[in-house]
Amino acid sequence: MVWSDTMTSIATALGFFVLAVAHSVLGERGLLRPLFAQRWTIGVPRRPAELIFRFAWHITSIAWLGLGCLALGASPWQVLAGVALVSGLVIFVLLRGHLAWPIFFATALAAGLTGGLVGAGTLTALSLTAALGLGVAGLLHLRWAAGGGHDMLAAAVPTDAGGRPLLRPPWWTSLGVAVALLGAAAAMVLRTLGVAVPGLQAALVLATAAFVLRAVGDGRHVGLFKRTRDTAFARLDDRYYTPLVVLFAFGGVAALLR
């Protein structure tokens, strides 16, 4: 029997697909669940450790599914972008405080741009969405500067392990942040619309760099590298604040590319 290229491609893809499914199903049943049923400590909180083990195991299956699609004729850039995007989504859903998801998303964007999968419309949508978020955040800071929304302001201030606020920002600090956020939103919109303004690109580069630095954090209380993880602020930072800042950074990149 003579095997055609189509048949060998399908056989190759099926091999990767079977491996991916078997790896996830059998690994979940025979390794992960029995392991999580045991009592053990490794110096990392139990719940995050279980999530890290789980997505690290199943991301291998995602990569094999991508190889199967490659065998069926998908372009390498489609596979790279797809694997990176799905891997990033898995980590974002399971453990938002992990560093890997923004790197996967950045990789997916780069692969999509290189392969022509991400066009002007996607970049426009991303930058305008980020600009909208910046506008809302700016207006919220204006409210704080005017003396309103004390409960929300308290939830947005970093705290120590005992829950005590590490700073008490005066009204003028909230006003300054509001002006910066609204200015960044305006810069993204103007850049996306192609409006020529002197110094606009430099301002947008600085704003994007500031968002990246905020997402990385100070290594202690805020950002992806913070050590304090068990306070109310830290949980809010993982769930909402840092992802929003990452969105703003992606919006700035999209506007610059646009």
Secondary structure, 3 states (H helix, E strand, C coil): CCCCHHHHHHHHHHHHHHHHHHHHHHHHHHHHHHHHCCCCCCCCCHHHHHHHHHHHHHHHHHHHHHHHHHHCCCCHHHHHHHHHHHHHHHHHHHCCCCCHHHHHHHHHHHHHHHCCCCCHHHHHHHHHHHHHHHHHHHHHHHHHHCCCCHHHHHHCCCECCCCCECCCCCHHHHHHHHHHHHHHHHHHHHHHHCCCCCCHHHHHHHHHHHHHHHHHCCCCCCCCCCCCCCCHHHHHHHHHHHHHHHHHHHHHHHHHHC
